[in-house]
């Protein structure tokens, strides 16, 4: 099917044009046949029937025969046209029925409908891809709910258990009491984090992220960030190296950008080898600030890197209590893109690197 610049459909025009061309050809053939018939009749009439019969009957018979043949040609050509149009309709109807047939990989149509076939196959592939993505997201979300439900129960049981010990044993030493209280407090904080993740899921799916721009000192923000993560760093024997110019300013939504860096540093800590160094660098070039988070950990495959910013996607297939919901990087990407920036991940030779590029203003 050919489309002009205005998007009009020329298939019907092509069929009608072919119909009229064939009609003209048939008319010419019938006309020539009528003339030949008239000449043959004229010759026979002179020889066998005399001059009188020739003038009154020969031309009339030839004309009537020509008209009958011409009418039959019109009926035959019209029938062929209608049959072709109806066959196209049935063909398109059958093709639309195959769009959601999983056993059909490619839909073929007549050459005249090749453009429509291309578009139908594109729609079929898009529909199948959307169905796969929806199914995958639903599976990830169900897994997430199951994981979080399990993880909510684990720290809650610990909190209840240690508080019960403190309640049932009043003669416990002060040292042990402090130890149990510290463990209960840590588990309660973990429980709070998981509850916040539940709220995060709701906010991510039901609301838009809006930005409130202010000018911030990016250097101080990153320094404060590394200081706040010192307890997590020390647990794994990690060092954090900060290489940022002094007084590097950026106009952005401070809370949202801090959240991006928080997610990136948290991921770097979770997926780092023990006793290694996490490097954070920032540089200004061409009115853009480039911030990199680099850590040493298991190399991430290209397939996983292509999915790493999707919501509910988690690198750790086997659930661990240190893992998150799989929303952190998805939200980070959304925040960076709202700032007209870019974020991407790289991994090779046991080095994982996340790069954020933001316009200065």
N, C-alpha and C positions, 0 to 999 in steps of 0.2 A: 504494500500500500504506500503510495507516494504522497507526501505532504508538501504543500507550497509554503512560502514564507508566512502566510497568514494562518497556516494550520488547517487549511481546508482539505477535505478528503477527495482524492481524485480517482478512487477505485471505481465508483459508480460512473463518473465521467468517461473513464477508459472503457468500461463495458458498453456504454451507450454509443461511444465513438466507434467501437468495433462493430456494434449492431448496425449502425447506419452505413458504415462502409460495406459490410456484407449485403445490406439491403440494396445499396446502389449497384453493386456488382451483379446481384441477382436480377435487378431491374434491367440492366444493360444486356445481360445474357438473354432474358425473356424477350426484350425488344428485338435483339438480333435474331432470335429464334422465330419471332413473329414475322419479321421481314422475310427471312428465308422461307418460312412456310407460305407466305403470301406469294413469293416468286415461284415456288414449286407449284402452288395451286394455279397460278396464272398460266404457267406453261402447260399444265395438264388440261386446263379449261379450254385453251385455244385449240388444243389438239383433239380433245374428245367431246367437249360439250358446246362448243360454239361461242360466239362473241357475246350473246345475250346473257348466258349463265355466268360468264366471267364478270361482268359489270355488276351484277346484282347480288351474288352470293359468296364469291371467293373471299373478298376482303372481310366480310362480316364473320365468316367462320374463323379465319385466321385471328381476327381481333378478339373474339370470344375465347378462343383457346389460349391466347396470350394472357388475357385477364385472369382466367382460371389458374394458370400456372403461376402467375405473379402473386395472387392471393394465397396460394398454397405455400409459396416461398416466404411470405410475410408470417404466416402462421407457424411455419417451421422455425424461422429465425427467432420469433418472439418466444416460442416454447424453449429454445435453447438458452435464451437470455434469462428467462425466469428460472429455469432449472439450475443455471450457474449461480444465480444470486441465492437461491434456496440452499444449494450445496455449500456456499460460503457461510451462510447462517448456521447450518447444522455443524459445519467444521469448527466455527468459533464456539458454538455451544458445547461441543465435545471437548474443545481445548480448555475452556473455563472450568469444566468439570474435572480436568486432570491437574489443575493448578495445585490442589491440596492432596493429590495422590502421591504418597511416599514412594510407590513402586515406579513412578514415571520420573526419569531424570531430565529429559528434554522433550519439549512439545514441538512437533513439526507440523507446519501448515503448507498450503499450496504456495508456489512461488509468488503469486500475486499478493499473498498475505504475509510475506517474509518479514516486513517491518513490524507487523502486529505480533508475529511469532517471537521476534526478538524482545519486544516489550513484555509479552506474557511470561516469557522465561525469566526475564529480569525480575518481574513481580513475584514469580514463583520462588526464585532464589532468595529474594528479600524476605518473603513471608516465612520461608523455612529457617532463615538465619534468625529472624526475630523470635520465632517459636523456640529455637534452640537457646537463645539468650534468655528468654523469659523462663524457660525450664531450668536453666543453669542458675539464674538468680534466685529462683524459688527454692532450688535445692540448697544453695548456699545460705539463704535466709533461714530455712528450716534447720540446717546444721548449726547455724549460729545460735538460734534460740535454744537448741538442745545443749550446746556447749555452755552457754551462759547460765542456763538453768542448773546444770551440773556444777558450774563454778560458783554460783551463788550459794549452793548448798554446802560446798566444801568449807569456805571461810566462816560461814555462819555456824556450822557444826563445831569448828575450832573455837570460835568466840564463846559459844555456849559451854563447851567442854572446859576451857580454862577458867571461865567465870564460876562454873560449878565447883571446880577444885578450890578456888579461892573462898567460895562460900562455905564449903563443907569442911575445910581444914583451917580453922581460925588460928591454930598454933604454928602455921607455916612461917619459915624464916623470912626476914625482910628481903634478902637477896633473891630467894625463889619467888617471892611475891612480885618483885619488880620484873623478874624475868617473865613470869606468866602475864603480867599486865602489858609488857612490851609486845609479847606475841599476840595477845588479844587485840591490842591497838593496831598492830600491823594488819592482822586479818580483817579488822573492821574497816581499815582504810582500803584494803583490797575489795571488800564488799561494796564500799561507796563508789569505787572506780567502776565496778561492774554495773551498778545501778545507773551511774552516769552514762555508761555506754548504751544502756537501754534507751535512755532519753535521747541520746545522740542518734540512734536509729530513727526515732520518731521525727526529730527535727530535720534530719537529712532527707527524709522522704516526703514530709508534709510542708516544708517551708522553704523559702528562698533566702539565701545568704545576702545580706545587705552590708555595704561598706561605709565606714565613717572615717574619712581621711584626716590624718594629722601628720606633722613632720616629726620623725623620731630619729634618735641617734642609734643607728643600727649596730655600731660597735658596742655600746653599752648594753643593748638588748641581748646580743650574743654572749657577752661576758656574764650577764646575769643568768642567762639560760644554762651555761656550763656550770655555774656555781650551784644552781638549784638541783642539777642532776648528779652532784658529787656522791651522794649516798648510793645511787644505782651504779655509778662508775666503780666505786670502791668494792662493791659486792663481787664484781667480776675481775677485779684487778686491772681495770682499764684506765688509760690516760686520755685526756682530751686536749689536743693542741689547737689553739686558736690563732689564726694568722689573718688579721683584719686591720686595715688602715685605721688610724686614730680619727675619731669624729667623722665617721662616714654616715651621712644623713640620707634619709629616704622618706618620701611622702607616701603614706599607705594607711591602712587600717591596722593600728598597732596590735590590737588584741588578736585579729585574724592572722596576721603574719607571724606573731609569736606562736600561735597554735600550729602553723605550718612547720616552723622550726622545731617546736616541741615534738611533733610527730616524727620528724626526720631523725632527730637525735635519739628519741626513744627507740625507734626501729634499729638505728645503728648499734645501740647498746644491746638490744635483745639478740641481734644476729651477728654479733662480733665474737671472735675467738677470745678466750681468756688471755689476760695479760698482754693485750695489744693496745694500739693507739688509734683513737678516732681523731681525724683532722677536719677542722672547719676553716674554710678560707673564704674570703670575700674580696672582690676587686671591682673598681669602677672603670668602665670603658664605653665610649660612644653613647653616653647618656643612659647606660644600663648598668645595673649592679648584678654581678654573678656570684652566687653563694653556693659552695660545694660542701657536702657532707660525705666524707670518705672513711670507710672502716674495713677491717680485715675479717672476712667471713667466707662461708662456702659460696662458690661461684653460682650465680643465678643464671639459669638457662634463658635463651632468647624467648622461648615460648612463655615462660613465667614472667619475663620482663614486659612482654606485650600485654599481660593481664594485670600487672601489679597495681595499676591505678584504678581498677574496676572495684565497685563497691562489693563488700562481703568477700573479696578474694583474700586468701591468707597463704603466705609462703609455707608455713608449717602445716603440712598435711596432717601430721599427728598432733593432736591438741596438746598444748602445754599451758600451764597456768600463767605464764608470762606473756602469752599471745593476746592480741586484741581482737576486735570484732571484724577487722577487715575493712573498716570505714575510714581509718586515719588518712591513708594515702589518697583515697578517692576525694575526701573533703579537702585535703591539701591541694590537690590539683584544681578543684573548683575554685578555691580561694585565689590561687595564683593566676588562673585564667581570668577571674573577675578583675584582678589588678592589671590586666592586659600583659601578663607575663607568660613564661613557659616553664615547664618542669619536666624532667626526664631522668631515667635511670640507666646506669651502665654497670656491667659486671664482667670482670675477666681476671684470671690468675688470682683467685681468692681475694679480690678487691671489689667492694661494692661502693658505687658512687652515685649520689643523687645531686642533681644540679638544678638550681632555681635561678631564673633570669627575670629581673624585674626592672621596669622603667623607673628612672630616678623620680619623675613626677608625672 
